[in-house]
Amino acid sequence: MAKTTELLVDKFMETLQPVKEDTEIAELIDIMKNEKTTFLPVVAKNEKLIGCVFDYNLLNLVRFESAPMAGTVWKDYIDKADGKKKAKDIMDTKIVTVSPTDTIDSALRIMDNNDARVLTVTDENGKFIGVLRLRTIFGKLLKESE
């Protein structure tokens, strides 16, 4: 089995369709549900990564007193004013990225230092190209060791 210092991010990254910064909340919820993901990368018109919307960003908009804890119905429990918000209004802009040519070892260190289970992968121009999930790394490493 290869060492994590020899394995590159590009062999472990997954594709995920980014959303535009003006994507509305209801659509974000639908995309997350359909893609079975807890976050979506947000890109500007030039396709550069500018932020990420996480499930907790959306959860902050839900009226808890009446909402069930199931994301599939969240949009029914968001105030109309909040429902008009866009991805750019709620996204996190502190983004931790890696390059496809970085090693898995360095990516794991970045994840550990940032308490992250997922990293965005960008090219040298800052364009979003994929995601690197901790579960995918471990899944592939375990499968390789069998």
LINGI-V464412 format. One record per pair of residues at least 12 apart in sequence whose C-alpha atoms are under 10 Angstrom apart, sorted by sequence separation. I is the first residue (numbers start at 1). J is the second residue. D is the distance in Angstrom with one decimal. If there is no record, write none. Layout:
I&J&D, I&J&D
This chain:
19&31&9.0, 28&40&8.0, 40&52&5.5, 41&53&6.5, 59&71&8.2, 62&74&6.4, 65&77&9.5, 98&110&8.6, 107&119&8.1, 119&131&5.7, 120&132&6.2, 18&31&10.0, 39&52&6.6, 40&53&5.2, 41&54&8.7, 58&71&9.0, 61&74&8.8, 62&75&7.8, 63&76&9.6, 64&77&8.1, 97&110&8.8, 118&131&6.8, 119&132&5.1, 120&133&8.8, 17&31&9.4, 39&53&5.4, 40&54&6.5, 61&75&9.2, 62&76&8.7, 63&77&5.8, 64&78&9.5, 96&110&8.0, 97&111&9.8, 118&132&5.5, 119&133&6.5, 38&53&8.5, 39&54&4.1, 40&55&8.7, 59&74&7.8, 62&77&5.6, 63&78&6.2, 96&111&8.5, 117&132&8.4, 118&133&4.4, 119&134&8.6, 38&54&5.8, 39&55&5.9, 55&71&8.3, 58&74&8.3, 59&75&9.9, 61&77&8.4, 62&78&5.0, 63&79&7.5, 117&133&5.9, 118&134&6.0, 37&54&9.0, 38&55&5.2, 39&56&8.9, 58&75&9.1, 61&78&5.9, 62&79&7.7, 116&133&9.0, 117&134&5.2, 118&135&8.7, 17&35&9.0, 37&55&8.5, 38&56&8.4, 39&57&9.2, 59&77&10.0, 60&78&9.4, 61&79&7.6, 96&114&7.9, 116&134&8.4, 117&135&7.8, 118&136&9.6, 16&35&8.2, 23&42&8.9, 39&58&9.9, 59&78&9.2, 102&121&9.7, 20&40&9.9, 21&41&9.4, 22&42&9.1, 58&78&9.0, 62&82&9.0, 96&116&8.6, 99&119&9.9, 100&120&9.9, 101&121&9.8, 16&37&9.1, 18&39&9.7, 19&40&6.8, 20&41&8.6, 21&42&5.7, 22&43&9.4, 32&53&9.8, 61&82&6.7, 62&83&9.9, 97&118&9.4, 98&119&6.9, 99&120&8.6, 100&121&6.4, 111&132&9.9, 18&40&6.1, 19&41&6.3, 20&42&5.6, 21&43&6.0, 22&44&8.8, 32&54&9.2, 61&83&8.5, 96&118&8.9, 97&119&5.7, 98&120&6.4, 99&121&5.5, 100&122&7.3, 101&123&9.3, 111&133&9.5, 16&39&9.7, 17&40&7.8, 18&41&4.9, 19&42&5.0, 20&43&5.2, 21&44&5.9, 22&45&9.6, 32&55&8.2, 96&119&6.0, 97&120&4.8, 98&121&5.0, 99&122&5.6, 100&123&7.3, 111&134&8.2, 16&40&7.8, 17&41&7.8, 18&42&5.6, 19&43&6.2, 20&44&6.0, 21&45&8.0, 58&82&9.7, 61&85&10.0, 95&119&8.1, 96&120&6.6, 97&121&5.5, 98&122&6.4, 99&123&6.1, 100&124&9.5, 108&132&9.9, 16&41&8.1, 17&42&9.4, 18&43&6.4, 19&44&8.7, 20&45&7.1, 28&53&8.4, 95&120&7.6, 96&121&8.8, 97&122&6.5, 98&123&8.5, 99&124&7.5, 107&132&8.5, 108&133&9.9, 18&44&9.8, 20&46&9.9, 28&54&9.8, 29&55&8.5, 96&122&10.0, 97&123&9.6, 98&124&9.9, 107&133&10.0, 108&134&7.9, 20&47&8.3, 28&55&9.5, 99&126&9.4, 107&134&9.4, 19&47&9.5, 21&49&9.7, 25&53&9.9, 104&132&9.5, 18&47&8.7, 20&49&9.6, 21&50&8.2, 29&58&7.8, 58&87&9.7, 61&90&9.3, 97&126&9.0, 99&128&9.9, 100&129&8.6, 108&137&9.0, 19&49&9.8, 20&50&9.6, 21&51&8.5, 28&58&8.7, 57&87&9.5, 60&90&9.2, 99&129&9.2, 100&130&8.8, 107&137&9.9, 18&49&8.6, 21&52&9.6, 97&128&9.2, 99&130&9.7, 100&131&9.8, 19&51&10.0, 21&53&9.9, 26&58&9.7, 57&89&9.9, 58&90&7.7, 98&130&9.8, 100&132&9.5, 19&52&9.1, 25&58&7.7, 38&71&9.9, 57&90&6.1, 58&91&9.2, 98&131&9.1, 104&137&8.0, 18&52&9.0, 19&53&9.3, 53&87&6.7, 56&90&9.9, 57&91&6.8, 97&131&9.0, 98&132&8.6, 52&87&8.3, 53&88&8.5, 57&92&8.0, 97&132&9.3, 25&61&9.5, 51&87&8.8, 52&88&8.8, 53&89&9.6, 54&90&9.0, 51&88&7.8, 53&90&6.9, 54&91&7.4, 33&71&7.5, 34&72&9.6, 50&88&8.6, 52&90&8.8, 53&91&4.5, 54&92&7.8, 32&71&8.8, 33&72&6.4, 51&90&9.4, 52&91&5.2, 53&92&6.2, 32&72&9.0, 33&73&9.9, 51&91&5.8, 52&92&5.3, 53&93&9.0, 30&71&9.2, 50&91&8.8, 51&92&5.4, 52&93&6.7, 29&71&7.4, 30&72&7.6, 50&92&8.7, 51&93&4.4, 52&94&8.4, 29&72&7.3, 30&73&9.6, 50&93&6.3, 51&94&7.0, 52&95&7.2, 29&73&8.8, 30&74&9.8, 43&87&9.6, 44&88&9.3, 49&93&9.3, 50&94&8.8, 51&95&6.2, 29&74&7.6, 30&75&8.8, 42&87&7.2, 43&88&9.2, 50&95&7.9, 51&96&9.6, 29&75&7.0, 41&87&9.6, 42&88&7.7, 49&95&8.6, 28&75&9.6, 40&87&9.4, 26&74&8.7, 27&75&9.1, 49&97&9.5, 26&75&5.8, 42&91&7.7, 25&75&7.8, 26&76&9.0, 41&91&8.9, 42&92&9.3, 40&91&9.2, 41&92&9.6, 42&93&9.3, 26&78&9.1, 39&91&9.8, 25&78&9.2, 41&95&9.5, 26&82&9.9, 27&83&9.8, 25&82&7.8, 26&83&6.6, 24&82&9.6, 25&83&5.6, 26&84&8.5, 28&86&8.8, 24&83&7.2, 25&84&6.8, 26&85&9.2, 27&86&9.4, 28&87&7.6, 24&84&6.4, 25&85&6.1, 26&86&9.2, 27&87&9.6, 23&84&9.7, 24&85&6.0, 25&86&5.8, 23&85&8.5, 24&86&4.4, 25&87&6.7, 22&85&8.5, 23&86&5.3, 24&87&6.3, 22&86&5.1, 23&87&5.5, 24&88&9.2, 25&89&9.6, 21&86&6.7, 22&87&5.8, 23&88&8.1, 24&89&9.6, 25&90&9.0, 20&86&9.1, 21&87&5.1, 22&88&6.4, 23&89&9.9, 20&87&7.5, 21&88&4.9, 22&89&8.7, 19&87&8.0, 20&88&8.4, 21&89&8.4, 52&120&9.0, 21&90&9.9, 51&120&9.7, 21&91&8.8, 49&120&8.7, 49&121&9.4, 49&122&7.6, 48&122&8.4, 49&123&10.0, 48&123&9.3, 49&125&9.6, 50&126&8.8, 48&125&7.6, 49&126&6.2, 50&127&9.3, 47&125&9.9, 48&126&5.3, 49&127&5.7, 50&128&9.1, 39&118&9.1, 41&120&7.6, 47&126&8.4, 48&127&4.2, 49&128&5.4, 38&118&10.0, 40&120&9.8, 46&126&10.0, 47&127&5.7, 48&128&6.1, 49&129&9.2, 46&127&8.2, 47&128&6.8, 48&129&9.6, 47&129&9.5, 43&126&9.9, 44&127&9.5, 43&127&8.1, 43&128&7.4, 42&128&8.7, 13&100&7.8, 41&128&7.8, 10&98&10.0, 12&100&9.0, 41&129&9.9, 9&98&8.0, 10&99&8.1, 11&100&8.2, 41&130&9.0, 9&99&7.1, 10&100&4.5, 11&101&9.4, 41&131&8.8, 8&99&9.1, 9&100&4.8, 10&101&6.5, 40&131&9.7, 8&100&6.7, 9&101&6.1, 10&102&8.2, 11&103&9.8, 12&104&8.2, 8&101&5.6, 9&102&5.7, 10&103&8.9, 11&104&9.2, 7&101&9.1, 8&102&5.7, 9&103&5.7, 10&104&9.2, 7&102&8.4, 8&103&4.3, 9&104&5.5, 6&102&9.5, 7&103&5.5, 8&104&5.6, 9&105&9.1, 5&102&9.2, 6&103&6.4, 7&104&5.7, 8&105&8.6, 9&106&9.3, 5&103&5.7, 6&104&7.7, 7&105&7.7, 8&106&9.4, 9&107&7.5, 4&103&6.8, 5&104&6.4, 6&105&8.1, 7&106&10.0, 8&107&9.1, 3&103&9.8, 4&104&5.3, 5&105&5.0, 3&104&9.0, 4&105&4.8, 5&106&7.5, 3&105&8.3, 4&106&8.4, 5&107&9.9, 4&107&9.5, 4&108&9.0, 16&120&9.8, 13&119&9.3, 14&120&9.7, 15&121&9.6, 13&120&8.9, 14&121&9.2, 13&121&7.6, 18&128&7.7, 10&121&8.7, 17&128&9.3, 18&129&8.9, 9&121&8.4, 16&128&9.4, 17&129&8.9, 18&130&8.8, 15&128&9.8, 16&129&8.2, 17&130&8.2, 15&129&7.1, 16&130&6.0, 17&131&9.9, 14&129&8.8, 15&130&4.7, 16&131&6.8, 13&129&8.9, 14&130&5.5, 15&131&6.3, 13&130&6.0, 14&131&5.2, 15&132&9.0, 12&130&9.8, 13&131&5.3, 14&132&6.3, 10&129&9.8, 12&131&8.7, 13&132&4.6, 14&133&7.9, 10&130&8.8, 12&132&6.5, 13&133&7.3, 9&130&10.0, 10&131&9.6, 11&132&9.7, 12&133&8.2, 13&134&10.0, 9&131&9.4, 10&132&8.7, 12&134&9.5, 14&136&8.4, 9&132&7.3, 13&136&7.9, 12&136&6.7, 13&137&8.4, 12&137&6.1, 11&137&9.3, 12&138&9.7, 12&139&9.7, 9&137&9.0, 12&140&7.6, 11&140&9.5, 12&141&9.6, 4&137&9.8, 4&141&9.0, 3&141&9.7, 2&141&9.1, 1&141&8.5, 2&144&8.9, 1&144&6.8, 2&145&9.4, 1&145&6.3, 1&146&9.6
